[in-house]
């Protein structure tokens, strides 16, 4: 998986409107988060957030769960999940996004 495809997928995920036809679930958002962090930072390098930081702990735990994953594998898992979501949406916009990723 190329960094260009990954970068394109990241740009698409970040551009999705909060209220639109393409809506990743919370679980899918966590998937994007953990593989983005693994691809861009590597293994977890911070301590686990405090017990009242529920969102922070969920994100940290998700990232920790993919420790040891290579950068290339993280790219692949991120892009594959986005393509899966876009195919499920099956809108013209989603089809355009898939083509942009494949062309990157």
Secondary structure as the mmCIF struct_conf table of DSSP 4:
data_model
#
loop_
_struct_conf.conf_type_id
_struct_conf.id
_struct_conf.beg_label_comp_id
_struct_conf.beg_label_asym_id
_struct_conf.beg_label_seq_id
_struct_conf.end_label_comp_id
_struct_conf.end_label_asym_id
_struct_conf.end_label_seq_id
HELX_RH_AL_P HELX_RH_AL_P1 UNK A 3 UNK A 15
BEND BEND1 UNK A 18 UNK A 21
HELX_RH_AL_P HELX_RH_AL_P2 UNK A 26 UNK A 40
TURN_TY1_P TURN_TY1_P1 UNK A 41 UNK A 41
BEND BEND2 UNK A 43 UNK A 43
BEND BEND3 UNK A 46 UNK A 46
HELX_LH_PP_P HELX_LH_PP_P1 UNK A 47 UNK A 50
TURN_TY1_P TURN_TY1_P2 UNK A 51 UNK A 52
HELX_RH_AL_P HELX_RH_AL_P3 UNK A 54 UNK A 64
TURN_TY1_P TURN_TY1_P3 UNK A 65 UNK A 68
HELX_RH_AL_P HELX_RH_AL_P4 UNK A 71 UNK A 89
HELX_RH_AL_P HELX_RH_AL_P5 UNK A 92 UNK A 103
#
